[in-house]
Amino acid sequence: MPSTIEISDELFEAIRADAEPFFEITPDMVLRRWAVDRGLLDQNRREDGFGGASSNSVVSAARVLRSPTMRSTHKKPKRIIEWFRLFDAQIPTRAWREMLPKVIHILLGKHPEKSDHLCALSCVYRSSAGLTKPQHIPGTTFYLETNYSAEYTLKHAYEMLRTCGYKPEEVLIVKEHYASKDAVNLKG
Protein backbone atom coordinates (compact mmCIF):
# COMPACT_ATOMS: atom_id res chain seq x y z
CA MET A 1 0.00 0.00 0.00
CA PRO A 2 1.44 3.40 -0.98
CA SER A 3 2.42 5.86 1.74
CA THR A 4 1.34 9.49 1.70
CA ILE A 5 3.82 12.31 2.18
CA GLU A 6 3.26 16.04 2.25
CA ILE A 7 5.47 18.16 0.02
CA SER A 8 5.61 21.87 -0.65
CA ASP A 9 3.96 23.38 -3.71
CA GLU A 10 7.41 24.39 -4.94
CA LEU A 11 8.67 20.78 -4.84
CA PHE A 12 5.48 19.50 -6.47
CA GLU A 13 5.94 22.00 -9.33
CA ALA A 14 9.58 20.88 -9.72
CA ILE A 15 8.44 17.24 -9.94
CA ARG A 16 5.74 18.15 -12.45
CA ALA A 17 8.18 20.20 -14.55
CA ASP A 18 10.67 17.29 -14.67
CA ALA A 19 8.04 14.69 -15.62
CA GLU A 20 8.47 13.12 -19.05
CA PRO A 21 5.20 13.86 -20.92
CA PHE A 22 3.00 10.88 -21.78
CA PHE A 23 5.18 8.53 -19.72
CA GLU A 24 5.48 9.74 -16.15
CA ILE A 25 1.93 10.58 -15.12
CA THR A 26 2.37 10.53 -11.35
CA PRO A 27 4.82 12.15 -8.94
CA ASP A 28 5.72 8.60 -7.84
CA MET A 29 7.02 7.83 -11.33
CA VAL A 30 9.26 10.92 -11.37
CA LEU A 31 10.60 10.27 -7.87
CA ARG A 32 11.16 6.61 -8.78
CA ARG A 33 13.26 7.67 -11.81
CA TRP A 34 15.28 10.04 -9.60
CA ALA A 35 15.91 7.21 -7.09
CA VAL A 36 16.89 4.74 -9.84
CA ASP A 37 19.25 7.30 -11.44
CA ARG A 38 21.01 7.72 -8.08
CA GLY A 39 21.21 3.97 -7.43
CA LEU A 40 18.87 4.18 -4.44
CA LEU A 41 16.27 1.88 -5.99
CA ASP A 42 16.42 -1.13 -8.29
CA GLN A 43 15.04 -0.18 -11.72
CA ASN A 44 13.28 -3.53 -12.16
CA ARG A 45 11.41 -3.55 -8.82
CA ARG A 46 7.82 -2.45 -9.21
CA GLU A 47 4.79 -3.23 -7.13
CA ASP A 48 2.52 -3.04 -10.18
CA GLY A 49 2.55 -1.70 -13.72
CA PHE A 50 2.40 1.96 -12.68
CA GLY A 51 5.55 2.29 -10.60
CA GLY A 52 3.99 1.23 -7.30
CA ALA A 53 0.89 3.40 -7.36
CA SER A 54 -2.59 1.97 -7.24
CA SER A 55 -4.84 2.54 -10.25
CA ASN A 56 -7.06 4.99 -8.31
CA SER A 57 -4.10 7.16 -7.35
CA VAL A 58 -2.84 7.05 -10.93
CA VAL A 59 -6.13 8.42 -12.21
CA SER A 60 -6.31 11.17 -9.57
CA ALA A 61 -2.62 12.06 -10.00
CA ALA A 62 -3.07 12.17 -13.78
CA ARG A 63 -5.92 14.67 -13.32
CA VAL A 64 -3.69 16.81 -11.09
CA LEU A 65 -0.69 16.64 -13.43
CA ARG A 66 -2.84 17.53 -16.44
CA SER A 67 -4.54 20.44 -14.74
CA PRO A 68 -5.02 23.65 -16.76
CA THR A 69 -2.17 25.35 -14.86
CA MET A 70 0.35 22.78 -16.15
CA ARG A 71 2.62 23.62 -19.06
CA SER A 72 1.65 22.44 -22.52
CA THR A 73 1.73 18.66 -22.90
CA HIS A 74 2.51 18.73 -26.61
CA LYS A 75 5.02 16.09 -27.53
CA LYS A 76 8.59 17.32 -27.95
CA PRO A 77 10.08 17.13 -31.44
CA LYS A 78 12.10 13.97 -31.91
CA ARG A 79 15.86 14.50 -31.63
CA ILE A 80 17.80 12.62 -34.27
CA ILE A 81 21.54 12.08 -33.91
CA GLU A 82 23.69 12.25 -37.05
CA TRP A 83 27.16 11.71 -35.56
CA PHE A 84 29.24 12.45 -32.53
CA ARG A 85 32.88 13.40 -32.15
CA LEU A 86 34.89 11.94 -29.29
CA PHE A 87 38.64 12.61 -28.92
CA ASP A 88 38.97 13.96 -32.49
CA ALA A 89 37.26 10.91 -34.01
CA GLN A 90 33.93 11.50 -35.78
CA ILE A 91 31.65 8.49 -35.28
CA PRO A 92 28.59 8.09 -37.54
CA THR A 93 25.50 7.04 -35.62
CA ARG A 94 22.01 6.23 -36.87
CA ALA A 95 20.25 6.14 -33.50
CA TRP A 96 20.79 7.37 -29.94
CA ARG A 97 20.89 3.77 -28.66
CA GLU A 98 24.14 3.24 -30.64
CA MET A 99 25.98 6.03 -28.83
CA LEU A 100 26.58 4.57 -25.35
CA PRO A 101 28.08 1.25 -26.55
CA LYS A 102 30.47 3.18 -28.81
CA VAL A 103 31.46 5.60 -26.04
CA ILE A 104 32.10 2.86 -23.48
CA HIS A 105 34.05 0.81 -26.07
CA ILE A 106 36.31 3.80 -26.82
CA LEU A 107 36.81 4.55 -23.11
CA LEU A 108 37.61 0.93 -22.25
CA GLY A 109 40.17 0.93 -25.08
CA LYS A 110 41.83 4.11 -23.76
CA HIS A 111 41.47 3.30 -20.05
CA PRO A 112 41.26 -0.46 -19.37
CA GLU A 113 42.17 0.28 -15.74
CA LYS A 114 38.84 2.12 -15.36
CA SER A 115 36.70 -0.88 -16.37
CA ASP A 116 35.56 -1.52 -12.77
CA HIS A 117 34.52 2.12 -12.40
CA LEU A 118 32.71 2.21 -15.75
CA CYS A 119 30.87 -1.03 -14.95
CA ALA A 120 29.60 0.50 -11.70
CA LEU A 121 27.66 3.27 -13.50
CA SER A 122 23.87 3.54 -13.33
CA CYS A 123 23.33 2.41 -16.95
CA VAL A 124 25.41 -0.78 -16.53
CA TYR A 125 23.93 -4.03 -15.18
CA ARG A 126 25.24 -7.47 -14.21
CA SER A 127 22.46 -9.22 -16.12
CA SER A 128 20.42 -8.50 -19.23
CA ALA A 129 17.25 -9.69 -17.47
CA GLY A 130 14.66 -6.94 -17.32
CA LEU A 131 16.52 -4.60 -19.67
CA THR A 132 14.65 -3.31 -22.71
CA LYS A 133 17.57 -2.97 -25.15
CA PRO A 134 20.60 -4.62 -23.49
CA GLN A 135 24.01 -4.55 -25.14
CA HIS A 136 26.84 -6.76 -23.87
CA ILE A 137 30.00 -4.80 -23.02
CA PRO A 138 32.89 -6.65 -24.72
CA GLY A 139 35.58 -7.92 -22.38
CA THR A 140 33.26 -7.82 -19.35
CA THR A 141 30.33 -9.77 -17.92
CA PHE A 142 28.18 -6.63 -17.86
CA TYR A 143 25.36 -5.26 -19.96
CA LEU A 144 24.57 -1.72 -20.99
CA GLU A 145 20.96 -0.51 -21.22
CA THR A 146 20.59 1.45 -24.45
CA ASN A 147 16.88 2.29 -24.36
CA TYR A 148 17.17 5.92 -23.26
CA SER A 149 15.94 9.23 -24.56
CA ALA A 150 18.43 11.61 -26.16
CA GLU A 151 18.72 13.52 -22.88
CA TYR A 152 19.45 10.42 -20.81
CA THR A 153 21.84 9.03 -23.41
CA LEU A 154 23.87 12.25 -23.19
CA LYS A 155 23.64 12.21 -19.38
CA HIS A 156 25.06 8.67 -19.25
CA ALA A 157 27.77 9.48 -21.84
CA TYR A 158 28.81 12.47 -19.72
CA GLU A 159 28.85 10.24 -16.63
CA MET A 160 31.17 7.78 -18.42
CA LEU A 161 33.52 10.56 -19.48
CA ARG A 162 33.65 12.08 -15.98
CA THR A 163 34.43 8.63 -14.56
CA CYS A 164 37.54 8.53 -16.75
CA GLY A 165 38.57 12.03 -15.68
CA TYR A 166 37.42 14.02 -18.72
CA LYS A 167 35.33 17.16 -18.92
CA PRO A 168 32.56 15.99 -21.29
CA GLU A 169 31.98 19.42 -22.81
CA GLU A 170 35.64 19.47 -23.93
CA VAL A 171 35.82 16.06 -25.62
CA LEU A 172 32.28 15.26 -26.84
CA ILE A 173 30.40 17.05 -29.60
CA VAL A 174 27.06 15.79 -30.90
CA LYS A 175 25.56 16.67 -34.28
CA GLU A 176 21.81 16.28 -34.14
CA HIS A 177 18.65 17.67 -35.69
CA TYR A 178 14.97 17.63 -34.89
CA ALA A 179 12.41 15.66 -36.85
CA SER A 180 10.20 18.74 -37.03
CA LYS A 181 11.04 21.86 -39.04
CA ASP A 182 13.49 23.08 -36.36
CA ALA A 183 16.98 24.06 -37.49
CA VAL A 184 20.00 21.78 -37.22
CA ASN A 185 21.56 21.93 -33.77
CA LEU A 186 25.23 21.52 -32.92
CA LYS A 187 25.53 20.77 -29.22
CA GLY A 188 28.62 20.18 -27.16
C-alpha positions as CSV (number, residue, x, y, z in Angstrom):
1,M,0.0,0.0,0.0
2,P,1.4,3.4,-1.0
3,S,2.4,5.9,1.7
4,T,1.3,9.5,1.7
5,I,3.8,12.3,2.2
6,E,3.3,16.0,2.3
7,I,5.5,18.2,0.0
8,S,5.6,21.9,-0.6
9,D,4.0,23.4,-3.7
10,E,7.4,24.4,-4.9
11,L,8.7,20.8,-4.8
12,F,5.5,19.5,-6.5
13,E,5.9,22.0,-9.3
14,A,9.6,20.9,-9.7
15,I,8.4,17.2,-9.9
16,R,5.7,18.1,-12.4
17,A,8.2,20.2,-14.6
18,D,10.7,17.3,-14.7
19,A,8.0,14.7,-15.6
20,E,8.5,13.1,-19.1
21,P,5.2,13.9,-20.9
22,F,3.0,10.9,-21.8
23,F,5.2,8.5,-19.7
24,E,5.5,9.7,-16.2
25,I,1.9,10.6,-15.1
26,T,2.4,10.5,-11.4
27,P,4.8,12.2,-8.9
28,D,5.7,8.6,-7.8
29,M,7.0,7.8,-11.3
30,V,9.3,10.9,-11.4
31,L,10.6,10.3,-7.9
32,R,11.2,6.6,-8.8
33,R,13.3,7.7,-11.8
34,W,15.3,10.0,-9.6
35,A,15.9,7.2,-7.1
36,V,16.9,4.7,-9.8
37,D,19.3,7.3,-11.4
38,R,21.0,7.7,-8.1
39,G,21.2,4.0,-7.4
40,L,18.9,4.2,-4.4
41,L,16.3,1.9,-6.0
42,D,16.4,-1.1,-8.3
43,Q,15.0,-0.2,-11.7
44,N,13.3,-3.5,-12.2
45,R,11.4,-3.5,-8.8
46,R,7.8,-2.4,-9.2
47,E,4.8,-3.2,-7.1
48,D,2.5,-3.0,-10.2
49,G,2.5,-1.7,-13.7
50,F,2.4,2.0,-12.7
51,G,5.6,2.3,-10.6
52,G,4.0,1.2,-7.3
53,A,0.9,3.4,-7.4
54,S,-2.6,2.0,-7.2
55,S,-4.8,2.5,-10.3
56,N,-7.1,5.0,-8.3
57,S,-4.1,7.2,-7.3
58,V,-2.8,7.0,-10.9
59,V,-6.1,8.4,-12.2
60,S,-6.3,11.2,-9.6
61,A,-2.6,12.1,-10.0
62,A,-3.1,12.2,-13.8
63,R,-5.9,14.7,-13.3
64,V,-3.7,16.8,-11.1
65,L,-0.7,16.6,-13.4
66,R,-2.8,17.5,-16.4
67,S,-4.5,20.4,-14.7
68,P,-5.0,23.7,-16.8
69,T,-2.2,25.3,-14.9
70,M,0.3,22.8,-16.2
71,R,2.6,23.6,-19.1
72,S,1.7,22.4,-22.5
73,T,1.7,18.7,-22.9
74,H,2.5,18.7,-26.6
75,K,5.0,16.1,-27.5
76,K,8.6,17.3,-27.9
77,P,10.1,17.1,-31.4
78,K,12.1,14.0,-31.9
79,R,15.9,14.5,-31.6
80,I,17.8,12.6,-34.3
81,I,21.5,12.1,-33.9
82,E,23.7,12.3,-37.0
83,W,27.2,11.7,-35.6
84,F,29.2,12.4,-32.5
85,R,32.9,13.4,-32.2
86,L,34.9,11.9,-29.3
87,F,38.6,12.6,-28.9
88,D,39.0,14.0,-32.5
89,A,37.3,10.9,-34.0
90,Q,33.9,11.5,-35.8
91,I,31.7,8.5,-35.3
92,P,28.6,8.1,-37.5
93,T,25.5,7.0,-35.6
94,R,22.0,6.2,-36.9
95,A,20.2,6.1,-33.5
96,W,20.8,7.4,-29.9
97,R,20.9,3.8,-28.7
98,E,24.1,3.2,-30.6
99,M,26.0,6.0,-28.8
100,L,26.6,4.6,-25.4
101,P,28.1,1.2,-26.5
102,K,30.5,3.2,-28.8
103,V,31.5,5.6,-26.0
104,I,32.1,2.9,-23.5
105,H,34.0,0.8,-26.1
106,I,36.3,3.8,-26.8
107,L,36.8,4.5,-23.1
108,L,37.6,0.9,-22.3
109,G,40.2,0.9,-25.1
110,K,41.8,4.1,-23.8
111,H,41.5,3.3,-20.0
112,P,41.3,-0.5,-19.4
113,E,42.2,0.3,-15.7
114,K,38.8,2.1,-15.4
115,S,36.7,-0.9,-16.4
116,D,35.6,-1.5,-12.8
117,H,34.5,2.1,-12.4
118,L,32.7,2.2,-15.7
119,C,30.9,-1.0,-15.0
120,A,29.6,0.5,-11.7
121,L,27.7,3.3,-13.5
122,S,23.9,3.5,-13.3
123,C,23.3,2.4,-17.0
124,V,25.4,-0.8,-16.5
125,Y,23.9,-4.0,-15.2
126,R,25.2,-7.5,-14.2
127,S,22.5,-9.2,-16.1
128,S,20.4,-8.5,-19.2
129,A,17.3,-9.7,-17.5
130,G,14.7,-6.9,-17.3
131,L,16.5,-4.6,-19.7
132,T,14.6,-3.3,-22.7
133,K,17.6,-3.0,-25.1
134,P,20.6,-4.6,-23.5
135,Q,24.0,-4.6,-25.1
136,H,26.8,-6.8,-23.9
137,I,30.0,-4.8,-23.0
138,P,32.9,-6.7,-24.7
139,G,35.6,-7.9,-22.4
140,T,33.3,-7.8,-19.3
141,T,30.3,-9.8,-17.9
142,F,28.2,-6.6,-17.9
143,Y,25.4,-5.3,-20.0
144,L,24.6,-1.7,-21.0
145,E,21.0,-0.5,-21.2
146,T,20.6,1.5,-24.5
147,N,16.9,2.3,-24.4
148,Y,17.2,5.9,-23.3
149,S,15.9,9.2,-24.6
150,A,18.4,11.6,-26.2
151,E,18.7,13.5,-22.9
152,Y,19.4,10.4,-20.8
153,T,21.8,9.0,-23.4
154,L,23.9,12.3,-23.2
155,K,23.6,12.2,-19.4
156,H,25.1,8.7,-19.3
157,A,27.8,9.5,-21.8
158,Y,28.8,12.5,-19.7
159,E,28.8,10.2,-16.6
160,M,31.2,7.8,-18.4
161,L,33.5,10.6,-19.5
162,R,33.6,12.1,-16.0
163,T,34.4,8.6,-14.6
164,C,37.5,8.5,-16.8
165,G,38.6,12.0,-15.7
166,Y,37.4,14.0,-18.7
167,K,35.3,17.2,-18.9
168,P,32.6,16.0,-21.3
169,E,32.0,19.4,-22.8
170,E,35.6,19.5,-23.9
171,V,35.8,16.1,-25.6
172,L,32.3,15.3,-26.8
173,I,30.4,17.1,-29.6
174,V,27.1,15.8,-30.9
175,K,25.6,16.7,-34.3
176,E,21.8,16.3,-34.1
177,H,18.7,17.7,-35.7
178,Y,15.0,17.6,-34.9
179,A,12.4,15.7,-36.9
180,S,10.2,18.7,-37.0
181,K,11.0,21.9,-39.0
182,D,13.5,23.1,-36.4
183,A,17.0,24.1,-37.5
184,V,20.0,21.8,-37.2
185,N,21.6,21.9,-33.8
186,L,25.2,21.5,-32.9
187,K,25.5,20.8,-29.2
188,G,28.6,20.2,-27.2
